[in-house]
Amino acid sequence: MKLSRNLLAMVLLSFTVLGATPVFAQLNDDLIEQAILSGGEPLQQAFDAADRGEWHKAAKLFPPLAEQGNVGAQFMLAAMFNEGMGVKQDFQQAAKWYAKAAEQGLAEAQFSLANAYHEGKGVKQDDQLAVKWYQKAAEQGFAEAQTNLGIMYGLGRGVKQDLNFAKMWASKACENGDQSGCDVYRMLNEGK
């Protein structure tokens, strides 16, 4: 009975955790620096415009760079479409650009694409694909993806329910500093 109550609590937590990270909060300085190094001055100008909140200018600068395959530009363009910053909000375009960046191995994009599949935002809702992309980001140490993957295993969404895997991923997320991962891990262990 206690495990069922904890699974219910995890379901309620999942509504607030899965997909809850604001897209721009995911950008880290390493990603921006790496993207700028690979994209040169034009990408620096695009990031500078975004940093100043000049989204319409950034919306003109990022697309050609994204088309050239720059992963940072692809992610930023996806985030802009997702949030409607400088462009009309378009979840399909967001998912398209997240997918391009995710295929290049960018954990932030893999996490965002997983959220899109989980929520059915811009793509057909598909928890199996959400798990696939959470897994890829989680394996790179992306803590929020580890939390979400733990929740998916705990609830049996997109994968066969496996509380051991749920605990493992939640524990890793907690070790990597994600408080939600700590909360999920605690709930799972209270259900022993």
C-alpha positions as CSV (number, residue, x, y, z in Angstrom):
1,M,0.0,0.0,0.0
2,K,2.8,2.4,0.9
3,L,4.5,1.8,-2.5
4,S,1.2,2.7,-4.3
5,R,1.0,5.9,-2.3
6,N,4.6,6.8,-3.2
7,L,3.9,6.0,-6.9
8,L,0.9,8.4,-6.7
9,A,3.1,11.0,-5.2
10,M,5.7,10.4,-8.0
11,V,2.9,10.9,-10.6
12,L,2.0,14.2,-9.0
13,L,5.6,15.2,-8.9
14,S,6.0,14.2,-12.5
15,F,3.4,16.8,-13.5
16,T,5.7,19.5,-12.1
17,V,9.1,18.0,-13.0
18,L,8.7,16.5,-16.5
19,G,9.3,19.3,-18.9
20,A,9.4,22.0,-16.2
21,T,12.9,23.4,-16.9
22,P,12.7,26.7,-18.8
23,V,14.5,26.3,-22.1
24,F,16.9,29.2,-21.7
25,A,17.8,28.2,-18.2
26,Q,19.3,25.1,-19.7
27,L,22.0,27.1,-21.6
28,N,25.3,26.8,-19.9
29,D,28.4,28.9,-20.5
30,D,30.3,25.9,-21.9
31,L,27.6,25.4,-24.6
32,I,27.7,29.0,-25.6
33,E,31.5,29.1,-25.6
34,Q,31.8,25.9,-27.7
35,A,29.1,27.1,-30.1
36,I,30.8,30.5,-30.5
37,L,34.2,28.9,-31.1
38,S,32.7,26.7,-33.9
39,G,30.6,29.5,-35.4
40,G,32.9,32.5,-35.2
41,E,31.9,36.2,-35.2
42,P,28.4,35.7,-36.7
43,L,27.4,33.3,-33.9
44,Q,28.9,35.7,-31.4
45,Q,26.7,38.5,-32.7
46,A,23.7,36.2,-32.6
47,F,24.3,35.2,-28.9
48,D,25.1,38.8,-28.0
49,A,21.7,39.9,-29.5
50,A,19.9,37.2,-27.6
51,D,21.8,38.1,-24.4
52,R,20.7,41.7,-24.8
53,G,17.1,40.6,-25.4
54,E,17.1,41.7,-29.0
55,W,15.2,38.6,-30.1
56,H,14.1,39.9,-33.5
57,K,17.7,40.5,-34.4
58,A,18.7,37.1,-33.0
59,A,15.9,35.6,-35.1
60,K,17.6,36.9,-38.2
61,L,21.1,35.8,-37.2
62,F,20.6,32.3,-35.9
63,P,18.8,30.6,-38.9
64,P,21.6,30.6,-41.5
65,L,24.0,29.3,-38.8
66,A,21.5,26.6,-37.8
67,E,21.1,25.6,-41.5
68,Q,24.9,25.3,-41.7
69,G,24.7,22.7,-38.9
70,N,26.0,24.8,-35.9
71,V,24.6,22.9,-32.9
72,G,24.4,26.0,-30.7
73,A,22.5,28.0,-33.3
74,Q,20.1,25.0,-33.8
75,F,19.4,24.8,-30.1
76,M,18.9,28.5,-29.7
77,L,16.6,28.6,-32.7
78,A,14.6,25.7,-31.3
79,A,14.4,27.5,-27.9
80,M,13.2,30.7,-29.6
81,F,10.5,28.9,-31.5
82,N,9.5,27.0,-28.3
83,E,9.2,30.2,-26.3
84,G,8.0,32.6,-29.1
85,M,11.0,34.8,-28.6
86,G,11.6,37.0,-31.7
87,V,9.6,34.6,-33.8
88,K,6.0,33.3,-33.7
89,Q,5.8,30.4,-31.3
90,D,5.9,27.2,-33.3
91,F,6.3,23.9,-31.5
92,Q,6.8,22.0,-34.7
93,Q,9.7,24.2,-35.7
94,A,11.1,24.0,-32.2
95,A,10.9,20.1,-32.3
96,K,12.6,20.1,-35.7
97,W,15.5,22.2,-34.5
98,Y,15.8,20.3,-31.2
99,A,16.0,17.1,-33.2
100,K,18.8,18.4,-35.4
101,A,20.8,19.5,-32.3
102,A,19.9,16.3,-30.4
103,E,21.2,14.1,-33.3
104,Q,24.5,15.9,-33.0
105,G,24.6,14.8,-29.3
106,L,23.8,18.0,-27.5
107,A,22.4,16.9,-24.1
108,E,20.3,20.0,-23.7
109,A,18.6,19.4,-27.0
110,Q,18.1,15.7,-26.3
111,F,16.4,16.7,-23.0
112,S,14.2,19.3,-24.7
113,L,13.3,16.9,-27.5
114,A,12.3,14.2,-24.9
115,N,10.1,16.8,-23.2
116,A,8.4,17.6,-26.6
117,Y,7.7,13.9,-27.2
118,H,6.5,13.4,-23.6
119,E,4.1,16.4,-23.9
120,G,3.2,16.0,-27.5
121,K,4.4,19.5,-28.2
122,G,5.2,19.9,-32.0
123,V,5.4,16.1,-32.4
124,K,3.1,13.2,-31.8
125,Q,3.0,12.3,-28.1
126,D,5.3,9.3,-27.7
127,D,6.6,8.2,-24.4
128,Q,8.9,5.6,-25.9
129,L,10.7,8.3,-27.9
130,A,10.7,10.5,-24.8
131,V,12.5,7.7,-22.9
132,K,15.0,7.3,-25.8
133,W,16.0,10.9,-25.7
134,Y,15.9,11.2,-21.9
135,Q,18.3,8.2,-21.8
136,K,20.7,9.8,-24.3
137,A,20.8,13.0,-22.2
138,A,20.9,11.1,-18.9
139,E,23.9,9.1,-20.1
140,Q,25.8,12.4,-20.6
141,G,25.1,13.3,-17.0
142,F,22.3,15.8,-17.6
143,A,20.7,15.7,-14.2
144,E,17.1,16.8,-15.2
145,A,17.1,14.1,-17.8
146,Q,18.2,11.6,-15.2
147,T,15.3,12.6,-13.0
148,N,12.8,12.4,-15.7
149,L,14.1,9.0,-16.8
150,G,13.8,7.8,-13.3
151,I,10.2,9.0,-13.2
152,M,9.4,7.3,-16.5
153,Y,10.8,4.0,-15.2
154,G,9.0,4.4,-11.9
155,L,5.7,4.9,-13.6
156,G,6.2,2.5,-16.5
157,R,5.7,5.3,-19.1
158,G,7.4,4.4,-22.4
159,V,9.2,1.5,-20.8
160,K,8.4,-1.5,-18.7
161,Q,8.1,-0.3,-15.1
162,D,11.4,-1.0,-13.3
163,L,11.8,0.5,-9.8
164,N,15.5,-0.5,-9.6
165,F,16.2,1.6,-12.8
166,A,14.0,4.3,-11.4
167,K,16.0,4.4,-8.2
168,M,19.3,4.3,-10.1
169,W,18.5,7.3,-12.3
170,A,16.9,9.3,-9.5
171,S,20.0,8.6,-7.4
172,K,22.3,9.8,-10.2
173,A,20.2,12.9,-10.7
174,C,20.4,13.6,-6.9
175,E,24.2,13.1,-7.0
176,N,24.4,15.6,-9.8
177,G,22.6,18.2,-7.8
178,D,18.9,18.0,-9.1
179,Q,16.7,18.4,-6.0
180,S,13.7,16.8,-7.9
181,G,15.9,13.7,-8.4
182,C,16.5,13.6,-4.7
183,D,12.8,13.9,-4.0
184,V,12.0,11.1,-6.4
185,Y,14.8,8.9,-5.0
186,R,13.4,9.5,-1.4
187,M,9.9,8.6,-2.5
188,L,11.0,5.4,-4.2
189,N,13.0,4.3,-1.1
190,E,10.2,5.0,1.2
191,G,8.2,2.5,-0.7
192,K,10.5,-0.5,0.1
